[in-house]
Amino acid sequence: MKRISLLGVILLVLFWGIREYSPIFVSIKGVVPQENICIRMPLKDRKRLEYFFRNACFLNGWAYTLLGSKPMSTHQYVNPLAQFRRLSAYTFTHLSEFPRNFREICYLLNPEQFRIKSGWETLNKYMHLFPESRFAIFTHRRAQDIVCLTLIDKVKLANIVKLYTEDFREIFHELNVDPEELYHNETLGQFLDKLHEDRLIGIVLGFGKNNAALYQEYRKKNLPDWPMVSMWAEEDAQHLQNIHEKNLSFESWDITDLFYPYFACKPESEESKFLKTTYRKEREEIIKYYEGKDIVEATLSLFNQKTTP
């Protein structure tokens, strides 16, 4: 009986491995039919990309860079080992609350950080398919346990840098390059390494020049009460509640969970009103683009757009 049980487990593992590595076709559209690509990838890669794109595009603003006016978007993950340490600490300190906190423990057991990491690594694996893409991705370690992931639309970034030439002049003087050279990934990486000021980061993240400058000013002063609030203060609570409920029930995020880019602002300013109107319209367009489409194929098709200075 034990041998039969062991054989059953071995066969089950073999079947799972064969299924995960079985190749499937993924169709990637280009701007014109001649640029269409059809590739084969293991099922496990497709599943990793699907989770990552749902997380990054719908919950963390990447869709507004891929399809909207946002020049740059960021995401991050915590080193999986650090996540495990946090889970262990939480379980130990809240042991007396079990089983009332069972759902919270289940949520922490959800390997989200590892799945973001594996999805990001999988995306990097396939970026060679798009050597002339208008989009570039970069990885930097922001802290000991936090890895920052950056998506950039090179066309939009070059345009906004030209618009605010004086603000970025010091960086370009230090690098001895022109804004047009940001279309090259090597120069773009050097530019990101020099981008330290909150004011400049806020501009390229699409938060508005004045909002970014105010944020930097108030952060330096370290004031307890800021005259800046979330751009989406009214919508934020309901959105977070919806996401929390889906996480606890292990439901997948979908296009209905698409939220607006998060940032602090002075809501009564003309700049903030303009940005709010712009992002509302872009959300509608993004939803139209993704509706009824396979998220992996639809997103990789966006990466297949070439740089057109």
C-alpha positions in Angstrom: 0.0 0.0 0.0 2.8 2.4 0.9 4.5 1.7 -2.5 1.3 2.3 -4.3 0.8 5.6 -2.5 4.4 6.7 -3.2 4.1 5.7 -6.9 0.9 7.8 -7.0 2.7 10.8 -5.6 5.6 10.4 -8.0 3.2 10.2 -11.0 1.3 13.2 -9.8 4.5 15.3 -9.5 5.6 14.1 -13.0 2.2 15.0 -14.5 2.4 18.5 -12.8 5.9 19.1 -14.1 5.1 18.0 -17.6 2.0 20.3 -17.6 3.9 23.3 -16.2 6.6 23.0 -18.9 4.3 22.1 -21.8 4.6 24.8 -24.5 1.7 27.0 -25.5 1.4 29.6 -28.2 1.2 33.3 -27.5 0.3 35.7 -30.2 1.9 39.2 -30.0 0.5 41.9 -32.3 2.6 44.6 -33.8 1.6 48.1 -35.0 1.4 46.6 -38.6 0.8 42.9 -39.5 4.4 42.4 -40.5 5.5 43.0 -36.9 3.2 40.3 -35.4 5.0 37.7 -33.4 3.9 34.2 -32.4 6.0 32.5 -29.8 5.9 29.3 -27.7 6.5 29.6 -24.0 6.1 27.1 -21.1 2.7 27.3 -19.4 4.5 28.3 -16.1 5.9 31.4 -17.8 2.5 32.4 -19.1 1.0 32.0 -15.6 3.8 34.1 -14.0 3.3 36.9 -16.6 -0.4 36.9 -16.1 -0.1 37.3 -12.4 2.6 40.0 -12.7 0.6 42.0 -15.3 -2.6 41.9 -13.3 -0.6 43.2 -10.3 1.5 45.8 -12.0 -0.9 47.1 -14.7 -4.2 47.1 -12.8 -3.1 47.8 -9.2 0.2 49.8 -9.6 -0.3 52.1 -12.5 1.7 50.5 -15.2 -1.3 50.6 -17.6 -1.1 54.4 -17.5 2.5 54.2 -18.8 1.7 51.5 -21.4 -1.5 53.2 -22.7 -1.8 56.6 -21.0 0.2 59.8 -20.5 2.4 58.6 -17.6 6.1 58.6 -18.6 7.3 56.3 -15.9 5.8 53.8 -13.4 7.3 51.9 -10.6 6.6 48.7 -8.6 8.5 46.7 -6.0 8.7 43.5 -4.2 10.1 42.4 -0.9 12.8 39.7 -0.9 10.9 36.5 -0.3 13.2 35.5 2.6 12.3 38.8 4.3 8.6 38.1 3.7 9.0 34.7 5.4 10.6 36.4 8.4 7.6 38.8 8.6 5.2 35.9 8.4 7.0 34.0 11.2 7.0 37.1 13.4 3.3 37.8 12.8 2.3 34.2 13.5 4.3 34.2 16.8 3.1 37.5 18.1 -0.6 36.9 17.2 -0.7 33.2 18.3 -3.2 34.0 21.1 -5.7 35.4 18.5 -5.9 32.1 16.6 -8.3 31.1 15.0 -9.9 34.6 14.8 -6.9 35.8 12.7 -6.9 32.7 10.5 -7.8 34.6 7.4 -5.1 37.2 8.0 -2.5 34.4 8.4 -3.7 32.8 5.1 -3.3 36.1 3.4 0.3 36.4 4.6 0.9 32.9 3.4 -0.1 34.0 -0.1 3.3 34.1 -1.8 2.7 37.5 -3.4 6.2 38.8 -3.2 7.7 35.7 -4.7 5.2 35.7 -7.5 6.0 39.4 -8.3 9.7 38.5 -8.3 9.2 35.5 -10.6 6.9 37.4 -12.9 9.4 40.2 -13.2 12.2 37.8 -14.0 10.0 36.1 -16.6 9.2 39.5 -18.3 13.0 40.2 -18.5 13.4 36.8 -20.1 11.2 37.8 -23.0 12.2 41.4 -23.5 14.8 40.4 -26.1 11.8 39.9 -28.4 11.4 43.7 -28.5 14.8 45.2 -29.3 13.3 48.4 -30.6 10.5 48.8 -28.1 9.5 52.2 -26.9 9.3 50.8 -23.4 12.3 49.9 -21.2 12.4 48.1 -17.8 15.0 48.5 -15.1 15.7 46.9 -11.7 17.3 48.6 -8.7 17.6 47.7 -5.0 16.0 50.5 -3.0 16.8 49.0 0.4 18.2 45.8 1.9 15.0 43.8 1.4 13.2 45.9 -1.3 13.7 45.6 -5.0 12.3 48.5 -7.2 11.0 47.8 -10.7 10.7 50.6 -13.2 8.8 50.8 -16.5 9.6 53.7 -18.8 8.0 55.0 -22.0 11.0 56.4 -23.7 9.0 58.7 -26.0 6.9 60.2 -23.2 10.0 60.6 -21.0 12.0 62.4 -23.6 9.0 64.7 -24.3 8.5 65.7 -20.7 12.2 66.2 -20.1 12.3 68.5 -23.1 9.2 70.3 -21.7 11.0 71.0 -18.4 14.5 71.3 -19.8 15.7 73.7 -17.1 14.7 71.4 -14.3 16.8 68.5 -15.8 19.6 70.6 -17.1 22.0 69.7 -14.3 21.6 65.9 -14.9 22.2 66.2 -18.6 25.2 68.4 -18.1 26.6 65.9 -15.6 26.0 63.0 -18.1 27.1 65.1 -21.1 24.2 63.9 -23.2 21.1 65.4 -24.8 17.4 64.4 -24.1 17.2 62.7 -27.5 19.8 60.1 -26.3 17.2 58.8 -23.7 16.0 56.5 -26.5 19.1 54.4 -25.8 18.7 52.1 -22.9 22.2 52.6 -21.6 21.8 56.4 -21.4 18.4 55.9 -19.9 19.8 53.8 -17.2 22.4 56.4 -16.4 19.7 59.0 -16.3 17.7 57.0 -13.7 20.8 56.6 -11.5 21.1 60.4 -11.3 17.4 61.0 -10.6 17.4 61.5 -6.9 15.3 64.6 -6.2 11.7 64.0 -5.3 10.8 67.0 -7.4 12.2 65.5 -10.6 11.0 61.9 -9.8 7.5 63.3 -9.4 7.6 65.0 -12.8 8.6 61.8 -14.7 6.1 59.8 -12.7 3.3 62.0 -14.0 2.4 63.7 -10.7 2.7 67.2 -12.1 5.5 69.7 -11.7 3.9 71.8 -8.9 2.7 68.8 -7.0 6.2 67.2 -7.1 7.9 70.5 -6.0 5.4 70.9 -3.1 5.9 67.3 -2.0 9.7 67.7 -1.9 9.3 71.0 0.1 7.1 69.5 2.7 9.1 66.3 3.0 12.2 68.3 3.7 10.4 70.2 6.4 9.1 67.0 7.9 5.8 68.6 8.9 3.3 66.6 11.0 0.4 67.9 9.0 0.7 68.3 5.2 -1.5 70.6 3.1 -1.4 67.8 0.5 -3.8 64.8 0.3 -4.2 61.8 -1.9 -5.5 62.7 -5.4 -8.1 60.0 -5.0 -9.1 60.3 -1.3 -12.8 59.7 -1.9 -12.3 56.6 -4.2 -9.4 55.2 -2.3 -11.2 53.6 0.7 -13.7 51.7 -1.4 -11.0 50.5 -3.8 -8.8 49.2 -1.0 -11.7 47.4 0.6 -12.5 45.6 -2.7 -8.9 44.5 -3.2 -8.6 43.4 0.5 -11.8 41.2 0.1 -10.4 39.7 -3.1 -7.1 39.0 -1.5 -8.7 37.3 1.5 -10.8 35.1 -0.8 -7.8 34.5 -3.2 -9.7 35.9 -6.2 -7.7 37.1 -9.2 -7.6 40.8 -10.0 -9.2 41.9 -13.2 -9.6 45.0 -15.3 -12.5 46.2 -13.0 -9.8 46.6 -10.3 -7.8 49.2 -12.3 -7.2 52.2 -10.2 -5.7 55.6 -10.7 -2.0 56.5 -10.2 -1.4 57.3 -6.5 0.2 60.6 -5.4 -0.2 63.5 -3.1 -1.5 66.8 -4.4 -3.2 70.1 -3.7 -6.6 69.1 -5.0 -7.9 72.6 -5.6 -5.0 73.5 -7.9 -5.6 73.7 -11.7 -2.8 71.2 -12.2 -4.4 68.6 -10.0 -7.8 69.2 -11.6 -6.3 68.7 -15.0 -4.5 65.5 -14.0 -7.6 64.1 -12.4 -9.7 64.6 -15.5 -6.9 63.2 -17.7 -6.4 60.0 -15.6 -10.2 59.4 -15.5 -10.4 59.5 -19.3 -7.3 57.3 -19.6 -8.8 54.7 -17.2 -11.8 54.4 -19.5 -9.6 53.9 -22.6 -7.4 51.3 -20.8 -10.5 49.3 -19.8 -11.7 49.4 -23.4 -8.3 48.1 -24.6 -8.1 45.2 -22.2 -11.8 44.1 -22.2 -12.2 40.7 -23.8 -8.5 40.2 -24.4 -5.9 37.8 -23.0 -3.9 40.0 -20.6 -0.5 38.4 -21.5 -1.0 38.8 -25.2 -2.5 42.3 -24.9 0.3 43.6 -22.7 3.2 42.0 -24.6 1.6 43.5 -27.8 2.1 46.9 -26.2 5.8 46.2 -25.6 6.0 45.4 -29.3 5.5 49.1 -30.2 8.7 50.6 -31.6 10.3 53.9 -30.6 9.2 56.6 -32.9 11.0 59.9 -31.9 
